[in-house]
Amino acid sequence: MSNIIECHGLTKVYEYKAALSEIDLNIERGRIVGLLGPNGSGKTTLIKLINGLLSPTSGEILIDGKAPGIETKKMVSYLPERTYLNDWMRVCEIIDFFGDFYKDFDRSRAKEMLHHLDIDTHDKLKTMSKGTKEKVQLILVMSRDADLYCLDEPIGGVDPAARDYILQTIIQNYRTDSTILISTHLISDIENILDDVVFIQNGKIRLTTEVDDIRFKQGKSVDTLFREVFKC
Ligand SMILES: Nc1ncnc2c1ncn2[C@@H]1O[C@H](COP(=O)(O)OP(=O)(O)OP(=O)(O)O)[C@@H](O)[C@H]1O
C-alpha cells in the first residue's frame, strides 16, 4: 500500500515554541489510524499541517505525494476541533452548502445518517445541543467520498450510545482504500476500530505500531498502553 501522508523532518514552531520537532511519519492508505497523545503534544498542529491551515517551519509534509494545497484539499475531509459552520444555518442548508462545495459529497448518505440519529434537517445548528451539533458535523465530513478523513476529537461531546453508532457508521461509510486519521482522548471508545496508532509527545513521535501488535504481542489494550507510556 502507498502512503497517503508522508512527513520528513517536519517541524512547526509557534513564535518560540516547537509544537512539532523533526517528525518522520508515514501513514498508509486503507488504514484507520489513532493519533494519540497528552494535551499539548502536537496532534491538532499536525492535523492543521495536513490540511494546509498551517505551513511547516522546516521539513515537509506530503499528501498523496503533494504539498498541501488546492489539489490535496479536494482529497481530504476534515473535522476540525472547533466548528467553522454558521450557527444560524439549518442542517438542510448546510447539506446544500456541502453539496455545492464538494463534488464528492453524497447528500443521500448524509440524510440517511441524520435520519438514523433522529436529527431533523430543518433544525438550526444554534438550537441544537453540543453533542447533536457534533454528530451533524461528523456526518457531513463522513459523507464525502474522500481519500483521507482527518477527525480532530470527533466524539468528545457525544453520548456513549451514539458513539458506538457513529463509529460503526464511520467504518461502514469509508472506502477501504481511503484512510481515517482520528485524534482523540477517548481511546477505549475507539480502539476497536483502529488498525494503527501513532503516539505523540512533546512534538515528537513516541511510537507507531499496529493495534494487533499491542493486543496480541503485548497482551494489552491501547488504552492501557497509553496510560503506561504517558503516566504522569
Ligand atoms: N497558535 C498557537 N500559538 C502558540 N502556541 C500554540 C498555538 N497553537 C498551539 N500551540 C502550542 O503548541 C503545542 C501543541 O499544541 P496542539 O494544539 O497541537 O496540541 P494537542 O495535542 O492537539 O493538544 P490537546 O490534546 O490539548 O488538544 C502546545 O504547547 C500549544 O500550547
The ligand as an SDF file (V2000), in Angstrom:
LIG
                    3D

 31 33  0  0  0  0  0  0  0  0999 V2000
   -1.4800   29.3760   17.8630 N   0  0  0  0  0  0  0  0  0  0  0  0
   -0.5830   28.9720   18.7570 C   0  0  0  0  0  0  0  0  0  0  0  0
    0.3680   29.8130   19.2310 N   0  0  0  0  0  0  0  0  0  0  0  0
    1.3060   29.4150   20.1280 C   0  0  0  0  0  0  0  0  0  0  0  0
    1.3840   28.1480   20.5990 N   0  0  0  0  0  0  0  0  0  0  0  0
    0.4750   27.2670   20.1570 C   0  0  0  0  0  0  0  0  0  0  0  0
   -0.5510   27.6150   19.2270 C   0  0  0  0  0  0  0  0  0  0  0  0
   -1.2960   26.5140   18.9690 N   0  0  0  0  0  0  0  0  0  0  0  0
   -0.7770   25.5170   19.7150 C   0  0  0  0  0  0  0  0  0  0  0  0
    0.2830   25.9600   20.4300 N   0  0  0  0  0  0  0  0  0  0  0  0
    1.1260   25.1590   21.3150 C   0  0  0  0  0  0  0  0  0  0  0  0
    1.6430   24.0740   20.5580 O   0  0  0  0  0  0  0  0  0  0  0  0
    1.6550   22.8870   21.3480 C   0  0  0  0  0  0  0  0  0  0  0  0
    0.8570   21.8000   20.6300 C   0  0  0  0  0  0  0  0  0  0  0  0
   -0.4970   22.1940   20.5970 O   0  0  0  0  0  0  0  0  0  0  0  0
   -1.6310   21.3070   19.8870 P   0  0  0  0  0  0  0  0  0  0  0  0
   -2.8960   22.0830   19.9400 O   0  0  0  0  0  0  0  0  0  0  0  0
   -1.1370   20.8760   18.5660 O   0  0  0  0  0  0  0  0  0  0  0  0
   -1.6940   20.0490   20.8800 O   0  0  0  0  0  0  0  0  0  0  0  0
   -2.7770   18.8760   21.0070 P   0  0  0  0  0  0  0  0  0  0  0  0
   -2.0050   17.6120   21.1330 O   0  0  0  0  0  0  0  0  0  0  0  0
   -3.7790   18.9580   19.9080 O   0  0  0  0  0  0  0  0  0  0  0  0
   -3.4440   19.2130   22.4080 O   0  0  0  0  0  0  0  0  0  0  0  0
   -4.9110   18.8480   23.0340 P   0  0  0  0  0  0  0  0  0  0  0  0
   -4.9360   17.3560   23.2350 O   0  0  0  0  0  0  0  0  0  0  0  0
   -4.9090   19.5880   24.3270 O   0  0  0  0  0  0  0  0  0  0  0  0
   -5.9520   19.3430   22.0600 O   0  0  0  0  0  0  0  0  0  0  0  0
    1.0890   23.2670   22.7200 C   0  0  0  0  0  0  0  0  0  0  0  0
    2.1600   23.5160   23.5930 O   0  0  0  0  0  0  0  0  0  0  0  0
    0.3220   24.5360   22.4340 C   0  0  0  0  0  0  0  0  0  0  0  0
    0.3120   25.3770   23.5720 O   0  0  0  0  0  0  0  0  0  0  0  0
  1  2  1  0
  2  3  1  0
  2  7  2  0
  3  4  2  0
  4  5  1  0
  5  6  2  0
  6  7  1  0
  6 10  1  0
  7  8  1  0
  8  9  2  0
  9 10  1  0
 10 11  1  0
 11 12  1  0
 11 30  1  0
 12 13  1  0
 13 14  1  0
 13 28  1  0
 14 15  1  0
 15 16  1  0
 16 17  2  0
 16 18  1  0
 16 19  1  0
 19 20  1  0
 20 21  2  0
 20 22  1  0
 20 23  1  0
 23 24  1  0
 24 25  2  0
 24 26  1  0
 24 27  1  0
 28 29  1  0
 28 30  1  0
 30 31  1  0
M  END
$$$$
